[in-house]
């Protein structure tokens, strides 16, 4: 038996012993996800048991170094972990912008003190983060941001506004792009970390057409940020921001699903026979495209782990993944017929299908619009001339 085969057996045995049956069921709503943080309330004992068991082994971030809360897995071992999780349909033990976005940026740009302090808290689910990037006048043209941090010697005083700040009203801390030099558009931005309970920080939820409110406006009014809460170099936050955006787009692209989410046709068929041949054909096409997306994602991930990834690959994944997710929800609505339009009843889970379908409309905007993604793909991968 090879070392990797022995490792697979070890992981399989551990999962069978530690993953509760409730954590092997599909995620039905946002409460089924464990977000962690100082104010998080577990939905049930199974959710708590699963997260704590994984955190104790470093399995919430399996490929992070052990000294930062991970399991120290190699790229090949982490792939085995993902495969074995998928085999039993296990839910992620912890959902976190700290894991998906900030963590990779800290691993690359953070000081040793920052890594040991923040990464271990993220891995244990003790701190929940939100992202302070977009502003009312700075979305696709992010470098035009105006939130300003004035240098006061041993601290900055930050004033400004962010928008579309996902879960800002639930987050403990924010990683935030702040202009610290008004004379240089690109080399005048710094990447700051600060507590959301700092005096002067306030949030206001933004109600979406789905009836939910995951996004917020976030306001900074003379917010004091200590000097040691900067990641990377002063005025070089754009370097950190671009690196993090690649991981954000990979995170959003994962909504596309693929074989880990199971065959959509098979899932929908469980509730009855799909008599419409055109719909059956569309479901089959979707499942094939999902499998192709999963294969592409695995290829890109393997290339990135050995330093051979193309910098525009996350843009491809983000565009393809969000288009798949929108198609998935369109098909779920089509298969449900008029019943899928129900908005409030307990039977429909409070209108889970239509609310989820409407929520996917934002996929084309968040993390970079589809139009921007296509422009990057055209320029960086296809080498097409600019307009």
Secondary structure as GFF3:
##gff-version 3
##sequence-region A 1 387
A	DSSP	alpha_helix	3	18	.	.	.	ID=ss1
A	DSSP	three_ten_helix	21	24	.	.	.	ID=ss2
A	DSSP	three_ten_helix	30	32	.	.	.	ID=ss3
A	DSSP	alpha_helix	45	57	.	.	.	ID=ss4
A	DSSP	three_ten_helix	59	61	.	.	.	ID=ss5
A	DSSP	three_ten_helix	66	68	.	.	.	ID=ss6
A	DSSP	alpha_helix	75	87	.	.	.	ID=ss7
A	DSSP	alpha_helix	97	97	.	.	.	ID=ss8
A	DSSP	pi_helix	98	102	.	.	.	ID=ss9
A	DSSP	alpha_helix	103	109	.	.	.	ID=ss10
A	DSSP	alpha_helix	112	114	.	.	.	ID=ss11
A	DSSP	pi_helix	115	119	.	.	.	ID=ss12
A	DSSP	alpha_helix	120	123	.	.	.	ID=ss13
A	DSSP	beta_strand	129	132	.	.	.	ID=ss14
A	DSSP	three_ten_helix	142	144	.	.	.	ID=ss15
A	DSSP	beta_strand	148	151	.	.	.	ID=ss16
A	DSSP	beta_strand	155	162	.	.	.	ID=ss17
A	DSSP	beta_strand	173	179	.	.	.	ID=ss18
A	DSSP	beta_strand	189	195	.	.	.	ID=ss19
A	DSSP	beta_strand	201	206	.	.	.	ID=ss20
A	DSSP	beta_strand	215	226	.	.	.	ID=ss21
A	DSSP	three_ten_helix	227	229	.	.	.	ID=ss22
A	DSSP	beta_strand	230	231	.	.	.	ID=ss23
A	DSSP	alpha_helix	237	253	.	.	.	ID=ss24
A	DSSP	three_ten_helix	254	256	.	.	.	ID=ss25
A	DSSP	three_ten_helix	259	261	.	.	.	ID=ss26
A	DSSP	alpha_helix	264	269	.	.	.	ID=ss27
A	DSSP	alpha_helix	277	305	.	.	.	ID=ss28
A	DSSP	alpha_helix	313	336	.	.	.	ID=ss29
A	DSSP	three_ten_helix	337	341	.	.	.	ID=ss30
A	DSSP	alpha_helix	352	359	.	.	.	ID=ss31
A	DSSP	three_ten_helix	360	364	.	.	.	ID=ss32
A	DSSP	alpha_helix	370	376	.	.	.	ID=ss33
A	DSSP	pi_helix	377	381	.	.	.	ID=ss34
###
